[in-house]
Amino acid sequence: MKNISLKTLSITVVVASLASNFVFASNDMSKASLKVEQPVSSFSQLISDYDTDKNNTLSIKELAENDKLAKAFEQLDVNGDKEISEEEFNQYLDKMKKSLT
């Protein structure tokens, strides 16, 4: 088997990367980025799924069946009123986005 130098391999990888950019340049990436930017679950969907007392907030009792949301409840409940409002939910999402950048 022929040995390939690290320099040759590196150049090959760079050239392949550049070529793939040109090949896929015509793809409509705006549709793909929209999927990434939208939250997996919007607050209105959570209200629809969990708000049993219909007060447009979420309590720990209402979120008990969702382990992930129940575990994150204290982080989401910024003002400590034992209810998560849409504003608190959006603040939490903004905080998470900032931590990723």
C-alpha positions as CSV (number, residue, x, y, z in Angstrom):
1,M,0.0,0.0,0.0
2,K,1.3,3.5,-0.9
3,N,2.0,5.8,2.0
4,I,0.3,9.2,1.8
5,S,2.0,12.2,3.4
6,L,0.1,14.3,5.9
7,K,0.6,17.3,3.7
8,T,-1.0,15.5,0.7
9,L,-3.9,14.3,2.8
10,S,-4.5,17.8,4.2
11,I,-4.5,19.4,0.7
12,T,-6.9,16.7,-0.5
13,V,-9.3,17.4,2.3
14,V,-9.2,21.1,1.7
15,V,-9.8,20.7,-2.0
16,A,-12.7,18.3,-1.3
17,S,-14.2,20.8,1.1
18,L,-14.0,23.6,-1.4
19,A,-15.4,21.4,-4.2
20,S,-18.4,20.4,-2.0
21,N,-19.1,24.1,-1.3
22,F,-19.4,24.7,-5.1
23,V,-21.5,21.6,-5.7
24,F,-24.0,22.5,-3.0
25,A,-24.0,26.2,-3.5
26,S,-27.3,26.2,-5.4
27,N,-29.1,24.4,-2.5
28,D,-31.7,26.6,-0.8
29,M,-30.2,26.8,2.7
30,S,-32.8,29.3,4.0
31,K,-35.3,26.5,4.5
32,A,-32.8,24.4,6.4
33,S,-31.8,27.3,8.7
34,L,-35.4,28.1,9.5
35,K,-35.8,24.6,10.9
36,V,-32.8,25.2,13.2
37,E,-33.8,28.6,14.4
38,Q,-37.4,27.6,15.4
39,P,-37.7,26.2,18.9
40,V,-38.6,22.5,19.1
41,S,-41.7,23.3,21.2
42,S,-43.2,26.8,21.4
43,F,-44.8,28.1,24.6
44,S,-48.2,28.1,23.0
45,Q,-47.8,24.4,22.2
46,L,-46.8,23.7,25.8
47,I,-49.8,25.6,27.1
48,S,-52.0,23.6,24.8
49,D,-50.5,20.3,26.0
50,Y,-50.1,21.0,29.7
51,D,-52.1,24.0,31.0
52,T,-54.9,22.1,32.7
53,D,-56.2,25.1,34.7
54,K,-56.2,27.3,31.6
55,N,-54.4,30.3,33.2
56,N,-51.8,30.6,30.4
57,T,-48.9,29.6,32.8
58,L,-47.4,26.3,33.6
59,S,-47.0,25.0,37.2
60,I,-44.7,22.2,38.3
61,K,-47.8,20.1,38.9
62,E,-48.9,20.5,35.3
63,L,-45.4,19.6,34.0
64,A,-45.0,16.6,36.3
65,E,-45.6,14.1,33.4
66,N,-42.7,15.6,31.4
67,D,-39.4,14.8,33.2
68,K,-37.3,17.2,31.2
69,L,-39.6,20.2,31.8
70,A,-40.1,19.3,35.4
71,K,-36.3,19.1,36.0
72,A,-35.8,22.5,34.3
73,F,-38.7,24.1,36.2
74,E,-36.6,26.1,38.7
75,Q,-34.4,27.5,35.9
76,L,-37.5,28.5,33.9
77,D,-39.3,30.0,36.9
78,V,-37.2,33.2,37.1
79,N,-39.4,35.2,39.4
80,G,-40.0,32.2,41.8
81,D,-43.9,32.4,41.7
82,K,-44.1,28.7,41.0
83,E,-45.6,29.4,37.5
84,I,-43.8,29.7,34.2
85,S,-45.1,32.5,32.0
86,E,-44.4,33.0,28.3
87,E,-42.0,35.8,29.2
88,E,-40.0,33.5,31.5
89,F,-40.0,30.7,28.9
90,N,-38.6,33.1,26.2
91,Q,-36.0,34.5,28.6
92,Y,-34.9,30.9,29.2
93,L,-34.6,30.2,25.5
94,D,-32.6,33.4,25.0
95,K,-30.3,32.5,27.8
96,M,-29.7,29.0,26.2
97,K,-29.1,30.5,22.8
98,K,-26.5,32.9,24.3
99,S,-24.8,30.1,26.1
100,L,-24.3,28.3,22.8
101,T,-22.6,31.2,21.1
